[in-house]
Amino acid sequence: MKKAKRILTKQLLITLCTAVCAAVFAAGCTGEQNTIDEPEITVYYLTGEYAAQLIRDGAEVFFGTIDLVEDTDGEIMVDIREKEFVEDANHPQGFYIADRNLESTYYLSPEARATFFTGDSSSAKAMGYYEFVDAVWQELLEFGADDPGAPEHYRLYDIYIMGDEIQLLIARYFS
């Protein structure tokens, strides 16, 4: 009788453990998350907290103009031509942008974030990967690659690179 009672107790314990585990698992599948919510992706967030986090994590930061290129596998690559600010009291704006004569190419991460100036706007818009790629190519179609009337501001960026992929592009506006 004691042996039957022990087996019954073990079966009850196993059943109880299974029920508790199933309840915990089911509660985790409700769509409710107990993790920290990602902040709203805004220009303010990307240019502040997110950019600072990338730098803390070891990102390299370049300043320059960009062109997007699609490789044979359909992946987007970014050609970067590095620039630098040069202070010049004789220049009407007090500075000019000089070419550093350095070029590099990196893949654009599918998780990349960016800011972009659309049309004649002087206010940037936060964008994800696909929206950014579409916006850059739309500007290229509108102005052409070498159109002297094209606003250069749409191609000047602070570019944050982690490993071998671009994670963030911050559009810089100069009038």
Stockholm file with secondary structure:
# STOCKHOLM 1.0

chainA/1-175         MKKAKRILTKQLLITLCTAVCAAVFAAGCTGEQNTIDEPEITVYYLTGEYAAQLIRDGAEVFFGTIDLVEDTDGEIMVDIREKEFVEDANHPQGFYIADRNLESTYYLSPEARATFFTGDSSSAKAMGYYEFVDAVWQELLEFGADDPGAPEHYRLYDIYIMGDEIQLLIARYFS
#=GR chainA/1-175 SS CHHHHHHHHHHHHHHHHHHHHHHHHHHHTSSCCCSCCCCCCCHHHIIIIIHHHHHHTTCEEEEEEEEEEECTTSCEEEEEEEEEEEECTTSTTSEEEEEEEEEEEEEEEEEEEEEEECTTCSSEEEEEHHHHHHHHHHHHHHHCTTCTTSCGGGGEEEEEEETTEEEEEEECCCC
#=GC SS_cons         CHHHHHHHHHHHHHHHHHHHHHHHHHHHTSSCCCSCCCCCCCHHHIIIIIHHHHHHTTCEEEEEEEEEEECTTSCEEEEEEEEEEEECTTSTTSEEEEEEEEEEEEEEEEEEEEEEECTTCSSEEEEEHHHHHHHHHHHHHHHCTTCTTSCGGGGEEEEEEETTEEEEEEECCCC
//
